[in-house]
Amino acid sequence: MSSRPSKDLITVPNPEPGRDYEIVCETDEFTCLCPVTGQPDFATVRVTYVPDRLLVELKSLKMYLWSFRDEGAFHEAVTNSVLDDLVAALSPRRMTVETVWKVRGGILTTVTAAHP
């Protein structure tokens, strides 16, 4: 396999830095491990942002999200980590990260974190 998970987020220049426009990146293939049971957790991750000077390169975002697969983390920690890492890499004007976790024990969980 040539692709490997990575925490590196690659950025590219925004072709329209003078205009506010919204970008939505979404995947329903996110997985990590429950830190209590070690069982896999599955989620849809939606990143919505208004860029400033930089955009996230999509393959690097995919590899970044893949890097959580073998990590134990609570839903809230994952959502806030993704937001923090993307904000640090991009310095967007606005950003929201929403995670919708598959039902476990009869409870569906949605976590939303926003910047600023």
N, C-alpha and C positions, 0 to 999 in steps of 0.2 A: 504494500500500500504506500503510495507516494505522499498522500496527505496525512498530516498528523495534527492532533489538537494543539492549540497554542494560545497563550494569553496575550500575544502581540496583536494589537489593533492597528492596522495600517490605514493611513488617511490619504485622501486625494483632495486637490483644490476644488472649492466650490465654483462652478462656472458662472454663477449669478450671485455673488456675495452682496450686492446692493439690493436684493429683493428678498422679502420674507416669503418662503414657501415651505410646505410641510412634506416630510419624507416619512413613510411608514414602512418598516421592515418587520416581517412576521414569519415565524416558523412554528409548526406544531410538532417538531421533532426534538424538543429539548428534554434532556434527562439528567438527573443527578441521583444521589443516594440519600435516603433518609438517614440522618445522623443518629437516630435512636435505634432503628431496626436494621439498617443496612439494606433495606429493600429499595428497588428503583422507584423514583418518582418521575412522573411525566407531566410536561406542561407545554402550553402554547405561550410563546414569548412575543410580545409586540413592542417594538421600539418606535416611538413617534417623536420626530424632532424638527425644529426649524434651525437649519445650519447657519453658521456665521461664515468663517473662511474655509472650513474643512468639512469633508464628508467621510463617512466610514466606507472603506473598500469592502464589498460584500463577502468575498471569500474569507477575508480575515475575520469578519464578524461570525461567519459560519464556524470557522476553526476555533474562535474564542468561545462561542457557546458550547461547542463540542468538548472543550477542556473541562467542563463541569461534570462530565459523565461519570467519573470515578471518584468524585468528591462528595463527602457528606456535608449537607448544608440544609438549614431550615429555609422554607419558602421565602420568608421575609429577608433573610440574609442574602439569598441568591439575587432577588430583585434589586435590592439596594447596592450590591456589589456590581451588578451589570450597569446600573445607572452611574455609580461613582466612576467606574473605569471608562465608560463612554464619555462622560463629561470631562474627565481628565484628558482624554485623547483629542476630543473635538472642540471643546469650549463652545457648545451650541448656544443659540439665543434662548431656546427652550427645549426641554426634553422630558418625555414621560416613558417609563418602562412599566409595562403591565404583564404580569404572569398569571395565567389561568391554569390551575393545577387539576389534573384528573382526579375524579372522586376516589377518596380513600376513606374507608370507614363510614361511608354514607355522607361525607362532607366535601363539597366542592369549595376550593379556596381560590380567591382572586386577590392578588397583591399589586398595588399601584404605588410607584414612587416617582416624584417629579422634581425637576430643576427648572428655574430657580424656586 
